[in-house]
Amino acid sequence: MATQKSPLSNSRLLTIGYQLYESRHSDWGRRGKPRQIPYLRLSGEWLEAAGFEVGCKVSIQVTRRRLVMHVVED
């Protein structure tokens, strides 16, 4: 008998990408070259299955090497 996968797995493996950041310093001479900053985009039906609906507000708790997010109830 085949086992069914749970529609809501409790872990995901993602890769942190980068986005170019350009300084907006008013002094052109101090702007420097654009630099790479970490970038993470979350999308997928698994977010909805976990209770994150389109348009909901989300709070993210940031600690060293960890992000914890939860829906903020209105």
N, C-alpha and C positions, 0 to 999 in steps of 0.2 A: 504494500500500500504506500503510495507516495505521500510525503508530508507536504502540507501546504505552508507557504511562506506567510508570515504575519504581514499584513499591509502596513504595519507601523513598526519598523525595526528601530532599535534604540541607539543606533550609531550610524554615522555617515563619515566617509573619508573624502575630504575636500583638499584642494591645493590652493594655497595663498598665492595670488598673482600680484601684479603691481599696476599702479597708475602713476603717470607722470605728474609731478607737482611743480608748478612754476611759482616762484616767489612773486608777490605783488608789492614788493617794497617800492616806495615812491622814488627812491634814488636808483636810477637805472644801473649805475655802477656797482650797486650792492646786491643786485638780483641774483647773480650767479647762474649756473647751468641748471636746467630742470633736473629733479632727482626722482628716484623711484620710491614710492611709498607703498606699504602693504595694502592689498585690495582683496576683499572677500564678497562674493555675491551668492546669496542663497535663493534657490528657487526649486520648485517641485511639488508634486501632489503630496509628498510626505509632510510638508509644512502644514497643509490644510488638514491632513489626517491627525496632526499633532495639536490642532486647535488654533493655528495661525491663519485667520481668514483675511482675504483681500481687504485692505483699508483699516485693519485693526492697528492700534498703537502698541508698540513693543518697548519694553525696558530692557536694557542690557547692562548686566553687572560685569565690570572689568576687573580682573585680578591678574597677577603674573601668570602668563601662559594659559589663561582660561577666560572664556566668555560664557556667561549664563544669561539666557534671554527668556522672558515670559511676557504674556499678553497683559496689558494694563486695562483693567475693566473701567468703563466710563462711569 
